[in-house]
């Protein structure tokens, strides 16, 4: 699974980070640091939860 973050939609709520702080890396203001990354198979549930928690729907999983 790959996570894609639309950096233009990320508003710094950091809700994804609250779900999994290692998977969803953010800067000091709460904005995503990585536009895309591979999700380890044992963290797929956390990735889905993090994507669902994003109020801007900036996270897409493929």
N, C-alpha and C positions, 0 to 999 in steps of 0.2 A: 504494500500500500504506500502511496505517496501523498503527502499533504502539500497543498498549494495555498498560499495566502495572498490575497489581492491586497497589496500594500496601500492602494488608494482607498480601500474600504476600511482598513484597520483604523479604529478610533481610540485605541489605547485603553479599552476597558479592562484588559488583562484577565478576562474570565477563563480563557483557554489556559493561561498560566496557572490559575488557581486549581484547575483540573489536574495538570501535570506540568510542573515547573521545569523538568528536564527536557520534555518533549517540545513544549512551546516556549521558546526563548524570547525574552523581551528586553527592551532597553530600560533605562531609568525612568522614562515617562510612560511605560506600559505598552509601547508599540512593538510589534513583531520585528525580530531581527532577521529572520530568514524567509525568503519568498517561497522556497520549496525544500522539502526534506523527505527522506525515506522514513517510514514508520516501522519499527521492528514489529514482528508478528505478535509478540507478547504485549504490545502496547496499543494494539488496534482499537480496543474498547475505549481506552483513554482518549485516543485521537477522535473517535466518533463523539464522545462526550464533550470534548473541547470544541469541536466544530459546532455541535448543537448549542453550546453555551454562548457562542458569538452572536451578539445582537445585530451586528452588521452583516452577518452571513459572509464574512471575508474568507472563511476557510472551506476549501473544497478537498474532498478525499477521493482518490482514484486508485 
